[in-house]
Amino acid sequence: MITIENLHKSFGRQEVLRGISMAFDRPGIYAILGPNGSGKTTLIKSILGMALPEKGRIEFQGQNIRGRWDYRRKIDYLPQIARFPDNLRVRELLAMIQDIRGEKPQALGRLIELFSLAPFLDKSLGKLSGGTRQKVNLVQAFMYDSPVLILDEPTNGLDPVALLRLKALLREEKDKGKLLLITTHIMSFVEEMADELVFLLEGHIHFRGTLDSLKEQYKETNLERAIARILEGEVGFSTNGHGKEAARIVLQRK
């Protein structure tokens, strides 16, 4: 569905993506991981046409995306930070999205029920808690039946019940034959949900494959420790035997 060839992107003198090439040609859940500054967000924005690479090519369903916008109607996107207008009510936001799309959503009613948003539909977005705003963010991302979903930190602020429902929803979308690209710092979420992972480091693809193959390669039994081994070996970061905590700190490091 998505092919990336020799992608380069810089911001000033900072080279963020350095010749990335990969393809997502099968349905499934793919986790894109790496420390902050490794290029995850820039890669996502490049796929969405929100960042323009200096070099390289991105194809969506076999066609070059450069200079095009129509392909984005087949991609649903969950931003990490939902910057909704605070004065809008939830109902008004969802209606605005429908007006922009120009089509009726396929799953709006079910999603409102799934994330228990009915009591908040007439509340202003600025008065909602962070967790409830994230539920609204999830509803807008899943309300259309697009073949590709890109989700940036989808678990942010969710309570345990909402998190369980999100996981079930992701499995449903995967079973429909969709491609889901997810960035997250929550390694337990990756272990439970991802079919494959891509680990970016300093603008390069350091690893791509299944979680089992990563753990086997680094001779570890859990994902946090395997990622800590990557960071320890490649960037001179010492875990001092605390692999899980080290991986969490480095992946979240600003």
C-alpha positions, 0 to 999 in steps of 0.5 A: 500500500505504501512504498518509501524509497531513499527518503531524505528530509532536513530542517535547516542543517539537521538531517532528520531522515537519511535515505529511508527505504521500506514498504508496507505492502500487507495488512497488519499493525506496524509499530514505528519506534525510536527515541524522540528525534529519530524521525518518526513524526517526520516520516509520518508527516511525509507520508501524509504530505505535511512535510516535503522531503528534499529527496526520495519518493513515496508511493501510495497504492502504486502512485507517487504522492508528490503534488497530490492530495486526493490519496489522503481521503484513503488515510485516517490520521490520529495526531498525538496532540489534538488541537481542536478549537476550544469553543466548539462543542463535540457535536459541532466538531464531528459535524465539521469533519463530516462537512469537510469530508463531504460524506457520511461517516460509517461508524460514528454512532458506534464509536460514540457509544464505544467510548461513552461520549454521548454525555459530552456531545454538547460540551465545549472541547475546552472544558473536557479532560485530557482523556475525554479529548483523546476519546474524541480524537479517536472517534474522528480518526475511526469514523470513516472506513479508510484502508489505512490508519496512522495513529500517533500515540493513540493510548495517551490519557486513556482510562483502562476501559477505553484502552481495552476498547481501543485494542479491540477496535484495532484488532477489528480494523486489522481483521478487515484487511487494513494497514495500521501504522502506530507510534507509541512509547508504551512497549507493553502495548507494542508487544500485545498489538504489533505484528511488526516493528520498525525501529528508527535511530538517527534518521535510519532504519536500525531494525525492521521485523517481528518482535520475536526476531528482535528479541532473538537477535538481541537474546532478550525475552522482552521488548523493553530489554531488547530495545535497551540493548539497541540503544546501549550498543548503538548510541553508547547508552549504558542501561546498568542492568535496568533494561526496562526502565532505560528503554522507557526513559530513552524512548521518551527523552526529549 
